[in-house]
Amino acid sequence: MLLIDKYAYLNKLASVHPLEKMIFSLGLLLITLIMRDERLSLITFFVMSAFIIVGAKIPLTYYFKLLLLPGFFLLTSLVSILLSFTSSTNALPAHIWSFTWSNWTVFIGNASMLAAQQLFFIVLGSISCLYFLILTTSVQGICYVLRQWRLPSLLVELVELTYRFIFMFLASMQNIHLAQQARLGYHSPIQWLRSVSILIAALFVEMFQHSRELNNAMQSRGGEAVYWQEMGSYSKKNWLGMAAILLVLIVYGGYFT
């Protein structure tokens, strides 16, 4: 079991109804994306981080590691937005930094700086909303809510199967990789390439076999999946708290933007 999945089942907010957590996280996500305000996005990030760390009791170090994962992709996107290239003979727009080499000039314009700054805060707030959902709600709870929203059954079942195969894929990869390491399969660059190719081929065959076994198991049950059983109940206090937070952020965003 992945650690992120473990926290989804064992966090302090696991007993809260999944519909409440989905409405809260998706509501803040929509506000962040629609308002596109830096201060509002930063407030959203701190609010959701507080619920994750203080409310759900997710360790701060683990949450920080999760933030580093999309941070790499965000950094590469910011670099591509910040840096602009032009011929050294062209006049530069308003900029904060420039460097000329040979016939080319690389510079950071004021407009690109503002765009990168806005993107950074919006992505930061959006990531915190999604992490709140996946760290406090199991995939069975999420799929239960999707069925309540009358989404196509095929789509929901594909989500469940894909999620299931992630764990099967990682477990198989770890076992094969461990066996290869025990046989010194990665002691040289050439052997490393050979071992990786064998690992990919073995994973493909094993996943194909697992898919057939899973299909046979579902067919033996009449094609029905195991659904999440609703055990919790709605909380009026939670709904009032969510409405208050969403209303405050909407009013704040509408007033300052």
Rosetta blueprint (number, residue, H / E / L):
1 M L
2 L L
3 L H
4 I H
5 D H
6 K H
7 Y H
8 A H
9 Y H
10 L H
11 N L
12 K L
13 L L
14 A L
15 S L
16 V L
17 H L
18 P H
19 L H
20 E H
21 K H
22 M H
23 I H
24 F H
25 S H
26 L H
27 G H
28 L H
29 L H
30 L H
31 I H
32 T H
33 L H
34 I H
35 M H
36 R L
37 D L
38 E H
39 R H
40 L H
41 S H
42 L H
43 I H
44 T H
45 F H
46 F H
47 V H
48 M H
49 S H
50 A H
51 F H
52 I H
53 I H
54 V H
55 G H
56 A L
57 K L
58 I L
59 P L
60 L H
61 T H
62 Y H
63 Y H
64 F H
65 K H
66 L H
67 L H
68 L H
69 L H
70 P H
71 G H
72 F H
73 F H
74 L H
75 L H
76 T H
77 S H
78 L H
79 V H
80 S H
81 I H
82 L H
83 L E
84 S E
85 F E
86 T E
87 S E
88 S L
89 T L
90 N L
91 A L
92 L L
93 P L
94 A L
95 H E
96 I E
97 W E
98 S E
99 F E
100 T E
101 W E
102 S L
103 N L
104 W E
105 T E
106 V E
107 F E
108 I E
109 G E
110 N H
111 A H
112 S H
113 M H
114 L H
115 A H
116 A H
117 Q H
118 Q H
119 L H
120 F H
121 F H
122 I H
123 V H
124 L H
125 G H
126 S H
127 I H
128 S H
129 C H
130 L H
131 Y H
132 F H
133 L H
134 I H
135 L H
136 T H
137 T L
138 S L
139 V H
140 Q H
141 G H
142 I H
143 C H
144 Y H
145 V H
146 L H
147 R H
148 Q H
149 W L
150 R L
151 L L
152 P L
153 S H
154 L H
155 L H
156 V H
157 E H
158 L H
159 V H
160 E H
161 L H
162 T H
163 Y H
164 R H
165 F H
166 I H
167 F H
168 M H
169 F H
170 L H
171 A H
172 S H
173 M H
174 Q H
175 N H
176 I H
177 H H
178 L H
179 A H
180 Q H
181 Q H
182 A H
183 R L
184 L L
185 G L
186 Y L
187 H L
188 S L
189 P H
190 I H
191 Q H
192 W H
193 L H
194 R H
195 S H
196 V H
197 S H
198 I H
199 L H
200 I H
201 A H
202 A H
203 L H
204 F H
205 V H
206 E H
207 M H
208 F H
209 Q H
210 H H
211 S H
212 R H
213 E H
214 L H
215 N H
216 N H
217 A H
218 M H
219 Q H
220 S H
221 R L
222 G L
223 G L
224 E L
225 A L
226 V L
227 Y L
228 W L
229 Q L
230 E L
231 M L
232 G L
233 S L
234 Y L
235 S L
236 K H
237 K H
238 N H
239 W H
240 L H
241 G H
242 M H
243 A H
244 A H
245 I H
246 L H
247 L H
248 V H
249 L H
250 I H
251 V H
252 Y H
253 G H
254 G H
255 Y H
256 F H
257 T L
